[in-house]
Amino acid sequence: MHPTAPHPSSAPAQGGLALRPGHRLLWERLRHLFPPHAVASSTWSGSLAIGWRVADRPGPAAQSAPVLLQVEPDWLIALLESSDEARAALLDAAEALVRHGLQGYDPEPAVPRARVIVIG
């Protein structure tokens, strides 16, 4: 199965959203970079979308500006097919990339815009 195709065995993540297996591995590694109540979901385009509630207001104004991790299909295939050691190295590199990509990110900007980080 192609890594960006819906996966029938995708398990629900926190908040009841389904993550593809490769996205689940990535989210488990990156989870600590985001607020405890952040949720992640796999998108139809193969990205990992991350967001969280930032205010006690109703509607979209209470949501963070989204963080979108565009995961390249070849990177995802390598992650899923690699040895434990190689997988750890790929995830270490992805964590460093995301940490760098989040520098200057504002979850509550005056004009909401997504932060897009390409992995792979």
N, C-alpha and C positions, 0 to 999 in steps of 0.2 A: 504494500500500500504506500502511496506517495505520502511524504510527511506532512503535506499541507491539506490532505483530504481529511474529511471528518473520520474519526476513528470510532468504531462501534464500541470499543471497550474503554473509551475515555471516562475516567471517574470524575465525579463532582469534586470541585475544589471548595475552599472556604466560600461560603455565600451561595453554594449550590450551582456554581458555574462549572461547566465541563472544560477540562484541559486535555489537549492531546498529550501522549506520553512524553515527547521531547520537550514540550512546553512545561509539563509538570516538573521534569528534572531542572529546567532552567528556573522556574518559579521557586522551587525548593531552595536553590542556591541564592537567589536574589531577594527572597522574602524579607530578610533583615534590613534591606536598604529602604524599606517603605514602612509607613505607619502600620501598627498591628491590625487595624481594621481594613486595610487595603484588600481589594479583591482583584483577581486576574481572570481573564477569559481568553480562550483561543478564538480568533476571528476567522471568518470564511477565507480571508486572503492570506492566511498563514502567519499572521502577527499575533503577538501576545499583548493584549490591552490591559492596563492597570489603572485603577482609579480608587478613590475613597471619598468618604464624606468629610467635608472641611468645616461645615457650619450647621447650626441648628435652624436652618431655614428650609422651607419646602422647595421642591423643584430643582432644576439643574444648577441654580446658583449655589446650592449647597454641596456640589460635587467638585472635586479637584479637576484642574486641567489634566486631561489624560496623558499618561505615558504610554507610548506605543513602541513596542520592541518589534521591529521588522526582522524576522529571523529568516535568513537565506536558506532555501531548501537543501542545498548541498551541505551546509553546516549542520543542519538538523539531522540529515542522514548520517554524517560522520559521528555526531553525538550518540545516536541510537545504536550504531554498529561498532563503536570503538570499545577497546578494552577499558577496564575500570581506571587504569592509570591515564590513558589518553583522554577518557571522558572527564576526569578530574582536571586535566590541563585545559581542555576546551572550556569547561565551566569557570575555571580560574580566570582565563582570558576574558570571557564574557562578563564576569563580575567586574573586573577592572575597567572594561569598556563602558559598562552601564554606570558605574560609579563616576567615571569621568564625564559621561554624557549628561548626568544629572546636575553637574555643577551649574549654578546660576538658575536652575529650574525654580519657578514660582508656581505652587499649586493653586494660588488664588490671584491670578493677574486680573487687571481691569478688563482686558479683553481676552477671554479664554482661548488658548491655542495649545494644541498637543505638542508634547516633546516627543520627537521621533528619533529612535536610536537604532541603527542597523547593526545586526550581529551576523557575522559571517563574512 
